[in-house]
């Protein structure tokens, strides 16, 4: 793959991929490492994007596979447990808010997202923050569109229940 082509993919997709990795791993350092791994892998496999209908969905699928591989090896879990033991939390998934109420709500949303089961968290993130359809989410997650829709619904229900009191308080 040519340098300019790889740079184009990076410019177009790196921010979304980083946020996906961050939602998946809950660690800014791991998200940065996985993003680098993805683009190294992409650079080494020059023709992997040829004939792909949706570059974005393909890259998100690559991202998911890399993140799952890392989780399976246990590196993320051990690092996160060490950070928690030292009183350090994961990086923030959202940009900082100037309004204190908005900052409080974003912090509550991040915490609620972290507490969702992994499969629901991934689907909710892809649907809400990446704007994917259920068919695209299903392709990224390797599940059926109906399963994606039900995981999304369960995740949204849990987020609503968790965030409603905070919303009412700051409203």
C-alpha positions in Angstrom: 0.0 0.0 0.0 1.3 3.4 -0.9 2.1 5.9 1.8 -0.4 8.5 0.5 -3.2 5.9 0.4 -2.4 4.7 4.0 -2.4 8.4 5.1 -5.8 8.9 3.5 -7.2 5.9 5.4 -5.7 7.2 8.6 -7.0 10.7 8.1 -10.5 9.4 7.3 -10.9 6.7 10.0 -8.3 7.0 12.8 -10.4 9.1 15.1 -13.4 6.8 14.9 -11.2 3.7 15.2 -9.5 5.2 18.3 -12.9 5.9 20.0 -14.0 2.4 19.2 -10.8 0.9 20.7 -11.2 3.2 23.7 -14.8 2.0 24.2 -13.7 -1.6 23.9 -10.6 -1.6 26.0 -11.3 1.2 28.4 -7.7 2.3 28.3 -6.3 5.2 26.3 -2.8 3.6 26.1 -4.3 0.3 24.8 -6.5 2.1 22.3 -3.4 3.9 20.9 -1.5 0.7 20.7 -4.3 -1.1 18.9 -4.8 1.8 16.5 -1.1 1.6 15.6 -1.3 -2.2 15.3 -4.3 -1.8 12.9 -2.5 0.6 10.6 0.7 -1.5 10.6 -1.4 -4.5 9.7 -3.1 -2.5 7.0 0.3 -1.3 5.6 1.6 -4.8 5.4 -1.5 -6.2 3.6 -1.5 -3.9 0.6 -4.5 -5.3 -1.2 -6.8 -6.1 1.7 -9.2 -3.2 1.0 -9.6 -4.0 -2.7 -13.1 -4.9 -3.6 -14.4 -4.0 -0.1 -17.9 -2.4 -0.2 -17.5 -0.4 3.0 -14.0 0.6 4.0 -15.3 1.9 7.3 -17.1 -1.4 8.2 -14.1 -3.4 7.1 -11.7 -1.3 9.3 -14.1 -1.5 12.2 -14.2 -5.3 11.8 -10.4 -5.4 11.8 -10.5 -3.2 14.9 -12.8 -5.5 16.7 -10.7 -8.5 15.8 -7.6 -6.9 17.1 -9.3 -5.8 20.3 -10.7 -9.2 21.0 -7.4 -10.8 20.4 -5.8 -8.5 22.9 -8.5 -9.1 25.5 -8.1 -12.9 25.0 -4.4 -12.6 25.7 -5.3 -11.0 29.0 -3.0 -8.0 28.6 -5.7 -5.4 28.8 -7.4 -6.9 31.9 -4.1 -7.1 33.8 -3.1 -3.5 33.0 -6.6 -2.2 33.9 -6.6 -4.0 37.2 -3.2 -2.5 38.0 -4.4 1.0 37.1 -7.5 0.6 39.3 -5.4 -0.7 42.2 -3.2 2.5 41.9 -6.3 4.7 41.7 -6.0 5.7 38.1 -9.0 5.4 35.8 -9.2 4.9 32.1 -9.0 7.8 29.6 -12.1 9.8 28.8 -14.1 8.6 25.8 -15.7 12.0 25.2 -14.3 15.4 24.7 -14.2 17.6 27.8 -17.3 19.7 28.4 -17.1 23.4 29.5 -20.5 23.2 31.3 -20.2 21.5 34.7 -23.7 19.8 34.3 -22.7 18.5 30.9 -19.3 17.3 32.2 -21.2 15.5 35.0 -23.6 13.8 32.6 -20.7 12.8 30.3 -18.9 11.2 33.2 -22.0 9.4 34.2 -22.5 8.2 30.6 -18.9 6.9 30.5 -19.4 5.1 33.7 -22.7 3.6 32.5 -21.1 2.5 29.2 -18.2 0.9 31.1 -20.7 -1.1 33.2 -22.6 -2.5 30.2 -21.7 -6.1 29.2 -19.1 -6.1 26.5 -21.3 -7.3 23.7 -23.9 -4.6 24.4 -21.3 -1.8 24.8 -19.8 -2.6 21.4 -23.2 -2.6 19.7 -24.3 0.6 21.4 -21.1 2.4 20.6 -21.1 1.4 16.9 -24.8 2.3 16.5 -24.8 5.7 18.4 -21.3 7.1 18.0 -20.3 5.5 14.7 -23.8 5.8 13.1 -23.7 2.3 11.7 -26.9 0.4 10.6 -27.8 -2.8 12.4 -26.5 -4.7 9.3 -23.2 -2.9 9.5 -23.0 -3.4 13.2 -23.7 -7.1 12.7 -20.9 -7.4 10.1 -18.4 -5.7 12.5 -19.4 -7.8 15.5 -19.9 -11.0 13.6 -23.5 -11.5 14.7 -26.9 -11.4 13.0 -28.7 -8.1 12.5 -31.5 -9.3 14.8 -28.9 -10.0 17.6 -27.4 -6.6 17.0 -30.8 -5.0 17.4 -31.6 -6.8 20.6 -28.2 -6.1 22.2 -28.7 -2.5 21.3 -32.2 -2.4 22.8 -31.0 -4.1 26.0 -28.0 -1.7 26.2 -30.1 1.4 25.7 -32.6 0.2 28.3 -29.8 -0.2 30.8 -28.3 3.2 30.0 -31.7 4.9 30.3 -32.4 3.3 33.7 -28.9 4.3 34.9 -28.8 7.8 33.5 -32.4 8.9 34.1 -31.9 10.0 37.7 -28.7 11.9 36.8 -30.5 13.6 33.9 -33.4 14.6 36.2 -31.0 15.9 38.8 -29.1 18.2 36.4 -32.1 19.2 34.3 
